[in-house]
Amino acid sequence: MGWSDWSKRSAYVLVQTDWDAGERLWKDVQKWKETIGAWMVTGSWDLLVWIDAKNWEELYEKAAWIRNQKGVKATSSHFVYKGTKNGKWWWDWNCGNWVFARSPHLNGEIKDFQKSPWAVSAASVPGDWDYLVWVGGDKWEDVWSHVGELNKEGWHTQTLVPLKSWWNKSWKEGWWSQEGSARVATRA
């Protein structure tokens, strides 16, 4: 299974909202051509948005727009320093969730995730966690088993289980690290 790597490209924005705002924002960000995906999730955050941000200014514009929407309580932006993705697409899995992971070592290695075919992508993000990883499985028991494997290896984890998921599947054609190009995907 081939892996593609990218760096200093894309960002995740976590959003705390009231229920009505979360649903509305989840639909609104799907209209942006830069949105790779959007999820209403469990946990201390209500919405996770993955944006193709080429620089801090683009990320700021999107995060500021989100932050200024009625019902938004807080945002947290995480620009990707390094990322890696296997040859499978996130939506190919029957089940999956986002996992924040903190390395058991002083300096975690992103290549650890490349040993696990269920880790579709891993991105190093600034903040309390080292990585944000998409963990896929054929059924939920598989997903929990994979998260358990990380914990047994000493990783600290926090899962964000999607209540609603949306993937911009045009990224299958426009994934920028496949050919080293910087093409921007159009909305599917």
N, C-alpha and C positions, 0 to 999 in steps of 0.2 A: 504494500500500500504506500503510494507516494505521498510525501508531505510537502507542503508549500509554506514558505515563511514570509512574513512581512514585518516591517518595522515602521514606527512613527506614523502610522496610518490607522485611522478609525478610533472611535471612542465609545464608551458605554456611559449612559446617563441614567442614574437611579432617581426615582421620583416618589415622594410621599404626597398622597392626595386624599381628598375625600372620595367616596365611591363614585359619585357622578362625574367628577373631574377625571378620575382615572380611566373610566370607560371612554369618555369623550377624547381625551388625549391619546389613548391607545389607537383610536381610529384616525385622529388628525395626523399623527406622525407617520402613518402608513402612506400618506400622500406625498411625502418628501422623497425625491429620487435618491437622496443620500442615505435613507434608512435601510439598513440591512435586515433588521427585524425588530419586533416590539412584543413585549410579554407583560401581561398582568400577572404578578407573582405573589407568592406567600412570603411572610417574613416582615421585617421592619420597613421594607420598601414595597410600594404598591405597583410600580411600573419600572420596567427595564427597557431602555431603547438603545440599540446599537446603530451608530451613525458613522458613515464614511466621512470622517473629518480629516482633511489633509494638514490642518494647522490649528493652533489654539484659537485663532480668530473665528474660524468656521464653527468650532465647537462652542465657543462663547455665544455666538449668535443663536444657535439652536437651543442651548441650555437657558439663555436669557429669555427666549420666547416661551419656553416651557415654564420657567419660573414665574413669569408674569401672567400666567393663565389663572383664572378664577378657580379656587379650590386646591391649588398647589401649596403644600406646606413647606417642602424642602426639596432640594436637588443635590446630587453629588456626582461630579463628572470625573471620568477615569479615562484619560488618553492612553492608548496602547503604546507601550515602549517597544515590545517585541511580541509577535504572535506566530502561531503555527497552526496548520490545518491539515488533517489527513485527506485522503482521496474520496471519502464519503461525504455526503451532504447532511446537514443537521436534520432536515426534514425526512431523510430516508429511514430514520429510526421510528419505531412505533411509539416510544416513550423517551423522555429526556428532560433534564433540568440543568439549570446553571448552578455551578458550584464555585463559591469563593474558596480558594485553597491557600494556606500558608505553609511554607516549606518547613520540614523538621530541621533543616540545616540553616546555617547563617546565610548562605547564598544558594537558594533553590535553583534548580536547573530545569528550564522549560522542556528540554529533551526527554525528561522523565515521562512526560505525557505522551511522547511519540511511541513509547513502548506499549501503549494501551489503545487498541483499535476502537474502543468505545469512547475515547476522548476525541471527539470530532475536531475541536479547536481548543487552544489554550492561549490566553493573552496575558502578558505581564502588565499589571495595572498599578498605579501609585495608590497609596492609602494603607489601610489596615491589613489588606490581603496582598499576597504576591501575585496571584493569578485568578482569572475568571475562566472557568472551563465548562464546555458543554459536554455533559455525560449522557450518552445514549444507551438504549437497551431495547430488546424486543418486547419486554414486559417490565412493569414497574419493579418487580423483584430483582431483575437484572440491574436496573439503575441503582437501587439501594445497595446491592452487592458490590457494585463498582465503587460507590462512595465509601462503603465499608472497607474496601481494599485500600483506598487512600488513607483512611484513618489508621488501619493496621500498620501501614508503612510509616506512620508518624506524622502525616499531614494533618493539619487542623482544617476543618471544613465547615462551611455554612451553605445550605442548599436554598435555592430560590426556585420553587416549583411553579411552573406556569399554570395559571388558571385559564388563561387565554393566550394563544400563540399566533403570531403572524410572521412569516418569513417572506422576504422579497426574493422570490425564486429566480428573478432575473439575474441575481448574483451568480447563478450557475454559469451564465454566459459571460458575466463581466467581472469575475473575481480577479482582482488586480495582481495577485501574486502568482497566478498560474503561468503567465508568460512574461512576468516582469513588467507588464504594462500598467499604466495608471488609468485605464478606462473606467469611466463611471457608469454603473449599471442604470438602466432605465427601469421604471416600475413595471412589474409583471401585470 
